[in-house]
């Protein structure tokens, strides 16, 4: 596949994501089925419920993909549901849709720019960029505080660190499944 066609496919995927995120829907039945599949504690379910609807929708889509590849893995299912929790579950500290659009554009223009702009100052206009860059570690902490298993926490913490080798153990195998599902959605 040529570089141009890969670029065009990525652009089209991002445009589809944008329009799908304008009016995301999550049914009560989907929420209940997902919580059961992931064996979420009350605290972990409350964390999922605090996420923005667009992140819930994305997480449910990631979960669906994960369950197709690795069914019956509650720790992986919980990681699929909560991997992006830090983006919107922290009160008053949300990554808004316009931030996400700007982040995609910034990364396209100059990779690494988002990390340079971000600052760990919750009241700052720069905080959403920090949140984007550090959401795996922040989300892992939230999942741990919500009582998730060590495996779920580890998968969330590492979900943005792409494997450069074949998985060497079960954790890395599950991480590869999560990353592929996240990338596809």
C-alpha positions in Angstrom: 0.0 0.0 0.0 1.4 3.4 -1.0 2.1 6.2 1.5 -0.5 8.3 -0.2 -3.3 5.7 0.2 -2.4 5.1 3.9 -2.5 8.8 4.5 -5.9 9.1 2.8 -7.3 6.1 4.7 -6.1 7.7 8.0 -7.7 11.0 7.1 -11.0 9.4 6.1 -11.0 7.3 9.4 -10.5 10.5 11.4 -13.3 12.3 9.5 -15.6 9.4 10.2 -14.6 9.4 13.9 -15.3 13.1 14.1 -18.9 12.8 12.7 -19.6 9.8 14.8 -18.6 11.6 17.9 -21.0 14.5 17.4 -24.0 12.4 18.5 -22.8 9.3 20.3 -25.3 6.9 21.7 -25.0 4.3 24.5 -28.0 2.2 25.5 -28.7 1.0 29.0 -28.5 -2.6 27.6 -25.0 -2.0 26.2 -23.8 -0.5 29.4 -25.2 -3.4 31.5 -23.7 -6.0 29.1 -20.4 -4.3 29.1 -20.2 -4.0 32.9 -21.1 -7.7 33.2 -18.5 -8.8 30.6 -15.8 -6.8 32.4 -17.0 -7.8 35.9 -16.8 -4.1 36.8 -17.0 -3.2 40.5 -19.4 -0.5 41.5 -16.5 2.0 41.6 -15.3 1.0 38.2 -18.8 1.3 36.7 -19.1 4.7 38.3 -15.8 5.6 36.6 -17.2 4.5 33.3 -20.3 6.5 33.9 -18.3 9.7 34.5 -16.7 9.4 31.1 -18.1 11.6 28.3 -20.6 9.8 26.1 -18.2 9.9 23.1 -15.6 8.1 25.2 -18.1 5.6 26.4 -19.1 4.9 22.8 -15.5 4.5 21.8 -14.8 2.2 24.7 -17.8 0.0 23.9 -16.7 -0.3 20.3 -13.2 -1.3 21.5 -14.8 -3.8 23.8 -16.8 -5.3 21.0 -13.6 -5.7 18.9 -11.7 -7.2 21.9 -14.4 -9.7 22.6 -14.3 -10.9 19.0 -10.6 -11.7 19.3 -10.2 -12.7 23.0 -13.6 -13.6 24.5 -14.0 -14.4 28.2 -11.2 -12.1 29.4 -12.7 -9.8 32.0 -9.5 -8.0 32.8 -9.0 -7.1 29.1 -12.7 -6.2 28.8 -12.3 -3.8 31.8 -9.2 -2.3 30.2 -11.2 -1.8 27.0 -13.9 0.0 28.8 -11.7 2.2 31.0 -8.5 2.8 28.8 -9.4 6.4 28.1 -11.2 7.2 31.4 -8.7 10.0 32.3 -9.6 12.0 29.2 -13.0 12.9 30.5 -13.8 11.3 33.9 -11.9 13.8 36.1 -14.3 16.6 37.2 -13.7 19.9 35.5 -10.7 18.5 33.5 -12.0 17.2 30.2 -10.6 16.7 26.8 -13.2 18.4 24.7 -13.9 17.6 21.0 -12.2 20.7 19.8 -9.1 19.8 21.8 -9.1 16.4 20.1 -9.4 17.9 16.6 -6.6 20.3 17.4 -4.4 17.5 18.8 -4.8 15.4 15.6 -3.9 18.5 13.5 -0.9 19.3 15.8 0.4 15.8 15.6 0.0 15.8 11.8 1.9 19.1 11.5 4.6 18.4 14.1 4.8 15.1 16.0 5.6 15.6 19.6 4.2 19.1 19.6 1.3 18.1 21.9 3.7 16.9 24.6 5.6 20.2 24.4 2.5 22.3 24.7 0.9 20.4 27.6 1.3 21.5 31.2 0.3 19.8 34.4 -1.8 22.8 35.6 -5.5 21.9 35.7 -6.7 25.5 35.3 -4.5 26.2 32.3 -5.5 26.1 28.6 -2.5 23.8 28.2 -3.8 21.1 30.6 -5.9 19.2 28.0 -2.8 18.6 26.0 -1.0 17.3 29.1 -4.1 15.1 29.8 -4.0 13.7 26.3 -0.3 12.9 26.6 -0.5 11.4 30.1 -4.0 9.8 30.0 -2.7 6.2 30.1 -0.9 6.7 33.5 -3.7 8.9 34.9 -6.3 6.3 33.7 -4.3 3.4 35.3 -4.3 5.3 38.6 -8.1 5.9 38.3 -8.7 2.2 37.5 -6.5 1.1 40.4 -8.4 3.4 42.8 -11.7 1.9 41.4 -10.5 -1.6 42.4 -9.6 -2.9 39.0 -7.2 -5.9 38.8 -3.4 -5.4 38.5 -3.6 -6.8 34.9 -6.4 -4.3 33.9 -4.3 -1.4 35.4 -1.2 -2.6 33.6 -3.1 -2.8 30.2 -4.4 0.7 30.6 -1.0 2.1 31.7 0.6 0.6 28.6 -2.1 0.9 26.0 -0.4 3.7 24.1 3.1 2.2 24.1 3.2 0.2 20.9 4.9 -3.2 21.0 8.0 -3.4 18.8 8.3 -7.1 19.1 6.0 -10.2 19.2 4.2 -10.6 22.5 6.4 -12.5 24.9 3.8 -13.3 27.6 0.0 -13.2 28.2 0.0 -9.6 29.3 1.7 -8.5 26.1 -0.7 -10.7 24.0 -3.7 -9.0 25.6 -2.0 -5.6 25.2 -1.6 -6.2 21.5 -5.3 -7.1 21.3 -6.3 -3.9 23.1 -4.1 -1.8 21.0 -5.4 -3.2 17.7 -9.0 -2.7 18.8 -8.2 0.8 20.0 -6.5 1.7 16.7 -9.4 0.3 14.7 -11.9 2.5 16.6 
